[in-house]
Amino acid sequence: MSEPLPALCLIAVPGRRRRTLELCQETEKRGYAGIYVPSPFGNMSMCEALAWQTEKITFGTAIAPIYQRTIVDFAQSAAMMHEVSGGRFRLGIGIAHGPSHVRMGVTPGKPLGDTRSFIEKFRAQDTFGPLPPIIVAALRQKMVALAGELAQGVIFANACRSHMGASLGALPAGKRSDAAFFIGNMIPTCISDDVEAAKAVNRRTLTNYAFLPNYRNYWKEAGYVEEMEAIEKAIADGRRDDVPKFLTDKWLADTTLFGPAAKVRDGVAAWRAAGVHTPILVPSSAAGNQMKAIEEVFATFG
């Protein structure tokens, strides 16, 4: 029996929104496990389009920052998508990052408390019809545990495969083995026979995350203390251009997928073996834009 296909991350970039929806329809026809849409360029709007423009595939936000809308607005939109799609929509939520909070003009509180409050208030909205499952974005174990307590799934981004067992240890054993409980990870992916070029693409993709304290704290927890402390020193010294060189090949192989098609397929299987039910490929290309990257994924997985 062949391995099930992974899910895909797709972003409706301005000027390519119709083409992106066409790619989503192609993703559905090919039997991929789902489509998950990150926050840039209006992921709630794209998911509403997917509710109408697809028929069978599961889709969701990955993630919608909880400070971006009012609870009522989230509930109205989510109930609409849940109903129209026949229950295929997943509301992935998270606290996002410091730069996002600045752009949104919000002052967040405690991540765990704010997430718990959001879920409780969202679930209390009972005038808009049934609401979709909630998936909680998490990195460290306390948020993973909260997802296991209150949500229908947990989603990681840029997690380390070697640390996934420890992370998922914060879930009840029944949730870890329950196919109905979503466990996903957004994995930067570059498919190319030129391994060095593919690594360089993923390193560029993740450099911005290395500037975020919450990610560095997670990667320290995952065992990359020396690398993260070197990055923190470079930032403190004003040597921002030095940050990528501390994202080592070992760390990159633990956090991303890169290289020839067969290696990437094996990597997806390894993520499943590590406990991630739904690996979500975040495609980039060493030879073009997102459109080219999706072509490379389709060629790799058929």
C-alpha angles and dihedrals in degrees: 000000000000121000115264115254120258124242122257135228112221128180123200098225114196111269092023101060097113091045090050091054089051089053089051089054089050089049089055093048091052092054103246117170096245149314120253122189123205122216104265116105098010113306094186089057092048091049090052088054089050090053088063102030100049131053112195113009123103114238139174151155116282088208138348109186109237092223094056098082140014117269091247093052091049091049095048093050094041093049090051093052092043092054099041094047095048093244098313096121123098120194105219110192136182144156093251120205141300096264089051091052090054091051091048092046094232134134108216125211127211110329097226094044094045092048093048091048092049093052093047094048093043092052090050091064100102104159101074101061130258115343127223127250115278122229117194123216110228142168107168129050101257092059090044088054091050090053089052091050102045112012141062094237150355129235127198129192125205091356124164116252092212090058099043094095091056092046094050090047086080089068123082109261090243092058093049091057098037111105089202091062107082117229112178140160129198104226122192104231133189118176115201140129085227097081095185092052091049092050090050091054093051092044090055091047093054100040092087090054090054088067091060115091095212091058093045090051090051093048090050088053087051091057104267096114097135093050094048094046089051089052092049091052091049090051092047090050092050093248096131093152089062094061098089093057090064091057092091127204090248092054091045093053090050094050107032143031121239142153136046122359096258092052091051092049089051089049092055089052090050091054090053090050088053090060104268105132093190118033107196114206116216098198126213127166134222087207106043148336134309091290090058091045091055090050088054091050092050090050091050099049102027 
